[in-house]
Amino acid sequence: MVNTKKPVAFISHNKNDKDIAREIGIFLVSDDVNMWFDEWEISAGDSIVEQINKGLKDCTHFLILWSKNSAKSNWVRRELNSTLSRAIDSRSIKVIPIVLDDTPLPELLADIRYIKYKGGIEQDRSEIISAIVGRQPTTNYIRAVVKKFNEVIFDNNSDEVLPFTACPNCGSDRLKRECYTDYQKDENYYIIRCLECDWGDWTQ
């Protein structure tokens, strides 16, 4: 039977490898790959354990960032053991080791083909996306990021003159809109300003 479930990737990592995990997360979402990444999914007041368990339960692809940091992490090993147990029982999840340094993989992962991370180059992105969705990225990374940026920052279906949904400078959604009329020329001026970083834009 063909599995038609849309892939969802979970990134397991140690906090000291957070920057790399975030970079890989951006690789994936820039190419419309669904994913679970802790700092994007866990909000203040959420149960960390509950949210992680939900992410593990829902994911189809488990990306484990393996390094000297994760080798010492009990949390990463717990996520790995939980996922491997599920993979053995249901075969509904694919485990993908992404090796960050020369730290040997644990025996449980020894027979799984891994990806050697080379520092965030296009080859890394291509290999990771291909392992998850079975195809090459739809476009190069810069174009993909620009596309995703525009999808997030602008609402093309909005009736607003300046259809920003978030600040293009800091990402905040605390935007203030104002409209002024020049009574002498009878023209309207539309102004938008970010309340967090004071970025602004205007148009007539």
N, C-alpha and C positions, 0 to 999 in steps of 0.2 A: 504494500500500500504506500502511495506517495505521500510524504508529509508536506502539507500545504501551509503549515503554520509559519507565519512571518518570523524570521530570526530575531532573537533578542540576545544581545551580548552582555555579559556580566564581567566586570574587571576586578579581579582579586589582586590586592597589592598591599605592601607595607606603606605606612605613612611617609617614610623617607623616600619612597619612589613616587610620591603623589604627582610631581610635575610631569613625569613620563606617563603616568596613568591618565592624567588630564589631556596630554598631547594625543594619546591614542584615542581617547574619547572624542576629541575634536576631529580626528581622522575619520572616525566612524559616522558621526552625526553629519559631517559635511557631505557624506555620500548617502544620506538618508538611511543609514543602518540604525535600527532601534537598539538602545543600550541602557544598562543600569550602571550608574556610577555614583558612589555614595554621596559626594558633596553636591550632586545635582538632584538627588532623590530624598535625602534626609534633611528635614527642616527642624527648626527649634521646636522642642516639645514632643517630637516623634520618639518612639522607642527604637533605638539603634538596632537591637537584636531582631525586633519584629520586622523592621524594614529590610534588613539584610536577608532574613529568612524568606521574605516575600520575593526579593530580587532573585535569590537562588532558585526558588520554586518556579518562577516565571521564565527564567532564561533558557535558551536553547544552546547557547555557546558560552562556555566558561573560559575566559581568558585569565590565565594566572601569570603575573609578572614575577619571574623568578630571579632572585639576586641574593647577595649576602644578607640583605635586610629581611627579605621574606623568609629565608631559610631559618632565621632566628625568631620569626613571628608565630606565636601560638594561634593567633587569630587567622592568619592565612592558611595554616595547616588545618584548622577546624573547617574553614570554608572548602578547602580541597577535599578533605575526607568526606564531608557531607555530600559534595557534588559527585565524587567517584562512586559513593554508595548508590546514589540515585541513577547514575549512568549505568551501573551494572544491573540494577533492577529493571530499568525501563528502556535503556538505550535511546532516550529522547534528548540527550544532551551530549554535545561534543566538547571535549576538553582540549584547549589550545595553549600549550606553554609558550610564553614569550620570554626568552632568556636575555637578561640585561648585562650580565657579566660572566665570569668564568666559574661561578659557583655550580657544582654538579647538581643535576636534577635529582629529586628523591626517587627511590626505586619504583614507587607507584607510577611515576611518569616516564620511566626509562625507555619504555617501548613505544612512546608516542612521539611522532615527529614534531619537533619544535621549530619556532621561528627565532632566529638570532637577530635581536634588535640592534640596528646600526646607528642609532642616534636621531631618528626622526626623519630620515630621508624618504624620498618618494617610493623607493623600493620597499621600505618598511610598510608604508601605507598600502601599497599594492598587494603585498603578501598577506597582510592581516585581513583586508577586505575580501580577497579571493578565498581565504580559508573559511570565511563566514558565509558568504553569499554565492561562491562558486563562479565569480566573474571578476574581471578587472574593474578598477574604479571607473565611473562613468566619465570623469573629466580629471584634469590635473588638479593638484591640491589647492593652489592659489585660486583658481576659478571656482572650485567647489566651496571654499571658505567664503569667497565674495558672494556667491549665490546664497549660501546659508545665512550670511550676515544680513543680506537684503530681505530674506524671508522673515527673519526675526525682528528686524528694526522697523520695517515698513508694513503697513496694512493697505494693500492696493485696492481693497474693497471698501475702504473707509470713505466717508463723505467729508472728512476733514481736509482743509486746504494743505496742511502740513501733516501727512498721514503717518507720523512716527508713533510707534508703539513702545519704544524704549530709546534712551539716550544713546546715540552712536559713539559717544565719547567714553562713557563709564558703564553703560548697560542698565542704568536705573530706569524704572517705569514711573518715577515721580516727576511727571512733566506738567508744566503750567502753560496753558494756552491763553492768549489775549488777542483782542482785535481792536484796532483804533481806526477812526475815520478822519481823514483830512477834509475838513468842511470847506476849505477854499477850493480844493481840486475835486472834492467829492470822491475820494479814493479810499479803499479799505487796506489796512496794513495788518497782516497776520503774523503774530510773534509766538514762538514756542521757546521755553527755557527749562533746563534741567534744574531741579531744586537741590540736587546733591553736588554736582560739579560746576554748575553755572554755565554749561554749554548752552548756546542758543542759535536760533536761525529765524529768518523772517522772509516774507514774500508779500507782494501786492495782490 
